[in-house]
Amino acid sequence: MSDDLEILRQEVLSELAGAADMRAWDAVRVGTLGKSGRLTALLKALGKMAPDERKARGVALNRLRDDLTRAIEDRGQALDAAALEARLVAERVDVSLPPPGTAQGAIHPISRAVEEMTAIFGAMGFSVAEGPDIETDWHNFSALNTPDHHPARTDHDTFYLPPVPGLDVARVLRTQTSGVQIRTMLSQKPPIRVICPGRTYRADHDATHSPMFHQCEGLVIGQDITLGHLKGCLIEFLRVFFDKPDLPVRFRSSYFPFTEPSMEVDIGWSRRTGEIGGGEDWLEVLGSGMVHARVLANCGLDSREWQGFAFGMGVERLAMLKNGIPDLRSFYESDIRWLRHYGSDPLAPALLHEGV
């Protein structure tokens, strides 16, 4: 390469190194490759040269153009990345702090209800068990005595996931946290005493139903567990949760494929005023029953030795009743005014002596 082209290369590279921002970089780019740029002028001058000189000069100029174009692009990308990083640093916000001038945040009613349930059942000796939101068909249905042809699947066959190559199992967004009970019985030896709070999914959406909602289920397995234990456990829970020591509680015969016998649980309620524990009406709040012998067998437990009970409740439903919230959809609208009204003090733990 001739001396004048080498000088031009060094000048452009030096200018690029000294370009501190995109404006300076663009000035170098235009001054080199623009319509009136230095390299462009040299390329235009090729037409005035003799054929032999033009060929050699053209090769050198094209090589220089490629090198400088690459150097200019690389420097532009580096400056652009540096500008973005500087902007991110300047605009960084500590999301763990409340916005300036705003009131302190609050615990969402769903989170608070789960805390209260955990505190109450924890005082009874329950531990918390968790499982995946994406369940296999077997854990979510079949192990719970609900085979493919069972009519109880009608409202639950909803959010299935596409098949995975090499994985010969159907997968579904869990419609209940009962799959956690199955996993617990498969992984732990009795006695068992757990609650299973978590998100669940069904194709429902109105003022009292949501396609995503929360459940809290419970499971107790032992050698001498009876309906008396079930009734005593749930009556105590409901009276403590609603802070009503004399709350009327009623058990009604029902049907669930995974329990036998099965019972719906109602509490005293006033249809006219909405008061919990008042009036002469009854309101259903949860389902329960003794664990079906087939469910125990599916988990490798002998029903002649082990018995138990299970129950399940909607977290949002109980939170709505306790806090007087009329519409389920407001739980997920992210309205800060609603949260300030129904939320709880983030520094106040859910303790039994608070009357929760």
N, C-alpha and C positions, 0 to 999 in steps of 0.2 A: 504494500500500500504506500502511495506517495506521501511525502512529508506533510503536504497541506491537509490531506484527509486524516492523517494521524493527529495533527494538531486540532482539527475540528472535533475528532473523537474525544480527545482529552478535555477540550473546553466544555463540551456538552456534558460529559460525565462529572466534571468538577461543578458545573452549574446545578446538575441534578442533586449531587451530594449536599450542596448548600441550600437547596429549596426546603424551607421549613414548613411550608403549608401548601395546600392545593392550588392557591392562587399563583405562588411562585413556580410550582411545578408546571402549571398550565402555560405560563409565560415561556418556559424552556421548551415545552412541547411545540407550541405554535412557532417559536423562533427557529426551531430546527426542522419540523416536518410540515409546517403550515404552507399556504400558497406562496408566501413571500419568505419562507424559511431559508436558512443557509444551505441545508442539504438539498432542498427543492431547487434552489438556484443552480447548484452544481449539476443536478440531473438535467435541467433545462438546457444547460450549456453544451451538453453532449452533441446536439445536432450540428454545432458549428465546428466540430473537430473532424479530422481526417478519419477515414474508415478504420485504419489499423489502430490508431490511438483511441478511437471511440470504443472499440471492442474491449480493450484492456481496462480503460477507464470505467466503462459501464459495469464490468464485473466487480471492480473495487468499490464503486459507489453503491451497487446493490447489496454487497456484503456489509458495508458500513450502515446502510439504511436498516438492514435487518438487525444488526447489533444494537443500534441506537433505539430502534423501536422497542426492542425487548427490554433494554435498560430503562426506557421511559415508562413502559407499562409496569415493570417491577417496582420502580420508585413510586408510581402513582398508587399501586395497591398497598405498599407499606405506609404511605402517608394517610391513605384512607382508613386503614386499620388503626393507625395511631390516633386519628381524629375521633373514630368511634370509641376507642378505649377511654380517651380523655372525656368524651361526652358521658359515657357510662359512669365514670368516676364522679363527674360533677353532678350528675342527676341521681346518684345512688341514694336510696331511701332505706332506712332501717325499719322494715315492716313489723318488727317486734314492738315498736313504740307506737303509741297512739298519735294520730295526726295533730299538729299544733292547734291549740285552741278548741279541741274537742273533748267531750267527756270521756271518762274511763269506759272501756268496753265491758261486755257482759258475756256470761256463759249461755250458749244457746239452750233453749228448753229441752231439746232432744239429748244433748250431752249431759245436762243436769239430771234428767230423768234416769239415764243409764247410770250415772254416779250414785243416785239415790237407791236404785235397784241393787247395785253392787254392794252398797253399804248395808242394806237391810239383809240381803241373802248372805253376805259375808259374815254378819253376826250370827247367822244360823249354821255356819260351817261350810258354806258353798265356796268353791273357787270358780274362776272365770276360765272358760275354754273358748278357743277361737278356731276358725277354719277358713278355707278359701271361698271367695265369692263365686268362682266358677267351679261348679260341682259336676261330678259324673252322674249320669242317669241312675246308676245303681245307688249311690249315696243319697241322692235327692228323692228317689222314688222307690225303687225295687226293694232296697234293704228295709224300707219302712212299710213293708207289706202293701205296696201300691204298684202292682205290675202294669204292663202296657195297656191291658184291656180294662183296667179299673176305672169306674166312672169318676172317682175322686180326682183323677188327673185333668178333667175337663177344664177347670179354671187355672191349672198350673202349667200346662204344656205351652209355654210362651216363648221365652227368650233363649232359643237354642243357638249355639255357636257353630260355625262351619267345621266340618270334619278335618282332623289333622292327619296328614299322610303318615302311615305307619302306626297310628294310634286308633285301635279298633274299639273306641268307647264314645258314646254320645255325651256331649258336654252342654250344660245349661247354666244360665245365671240362676243361682239358687233361689227357689221360691219360698224357702223357710230355712231357719238355722238348724233344723232337725239333723241335717247331714253332719253337723258338729257332734251331735249326740252319738251318731253311728261311729264316727272316727274315734271318739273318746272311748266307747265300749270296746272297739277293736284294739286300741293302743294301751288301755289301762285295765288292770285287774280290779274287780270290785273289792271293797265297797267304793261307790262313786257318788259324788255329790257336786254337781257343776251347774252353772248357768251359762248360756250361750247367747250373748248379745251381739247384734251385727246387722248389716244391711241385707235386704232381700229384694227380689224383683218379680213383679207380675204385671200383666197388661191391663192395668186399671188406671183411670184418671178422672176424678171428680172431687167434690168438696170433702169427701171422706176417704178417698182412695188415691194412691199415687203409684206410678210404675216403679218407683224406688222408695222403700220405706224401711223401718227398723223393727226388728223383733227381739224379744228376750225370752228364750226358752230355758227350761230347767230339767234336770234329770237326776234322779236318786235311785241307786241300785244297791240292794243289800239282801240279807238272808231273811229278815223278818219285817219287811216293809209292807204296810197295809194302807187301805183307804183312809184310815184315821190319821196316819202321818201326812198324807196328801192334804186332807182338809185342814188340819192344824197349821201346816206350813203356809197354805195360801190365805187362810183367814188372817193369820198374823201379819203376813206381808201386806195385804190390802188395807188393813186397819192402820198399820204404821205408815204406809205410803201416803194415804189420804189424811193422815193425822186425825183419825176418828176412832177412838177406842171402842165405841159401841156400834161400829158400822155393820149394818145387816148384810150377811153374805149367804147366798143360796146356791146349791148345787143341783143342776138339772141333768137328767140322763140325756146323752147325745150319742153321736157316732163319729169316730175317727178310725181310719184303717190301722193305725199304729198303736192304738190303746184299746184295752178291753178289761173292765168297762170304761166308758168314756163319759165325761161330764163337762157341760158348760158351767161357767161360774158367773153369777149375777151379783150385783150390789144394790142396796137400797138407793133410790133416786127419785127426785120429784120431776115429772115430765113438765110441769107447769113452770117451775122456777129454775130447773137445772141444778138444784142443790144436791150434792152428794151426801147420802145418809139421811135425807129428809124425804117426806112424802110417802106414798103407798105404792109407788111404781118400782119396777126392777129394770136394771140395765146390764146387759151382757158385757163382760170385760175381758174374759180369757177362756181358753179351753184347757182341759186336763184329762188325765186318766191313768190307769195302770198299764205299764208297758206290755204290749202284746207278746205272747209267747213266741210268735214267729220272728218278731224283731229281735228278741233275745237270742234265738237260735241262729239268725243271720249273722250275729256278732259273736258266735261261739260260746254263748252262755246257756247253761242248762236251767230251764224255767222251773225245774223241780227243786233247785237249790237257791236260785236267785230270783228275786222279785223287785219291782221298782215302780216309780211313778214318774210321769213327765207332764209338763205344762208349757204353754206358750201364750205370749201376749204381745200386742202391738205397742211399741214404745210411744209412737206419736199419739195413739188413741188415749193412753193413760195420761200423757202430758197435756193433751187437750182438755180432758176432764178435770185434771187437777188445777190447771191455770185458767180455765174458762175460755179457751181458744176456739172460735167457731168454725174455722176453715183450715183444713189440712194443708192446702196449697201455700198458705202464708209462711209455713216453715221453710220453704225453699226459695222465697222471692228476694232474699238478701236486702230487706228493707231495714235500715239501721234504726229507724224510729220504732218499728215493731220489736226489734231485738232489745232496745232500751226499755221498752214497756214490759216485755215478758221474760227478759233475760235475768240471770242471777249474778250476784256479786262474785267475780272471779277469784277473790281471796277467801271466800267462805266455803270450806269443804262440806261435803254431804255427810254430816254426822247424825247418828240416831238421836242424840240429845237435843238436836234442833227441831225434832218433831216431824221429820220427813217421812 
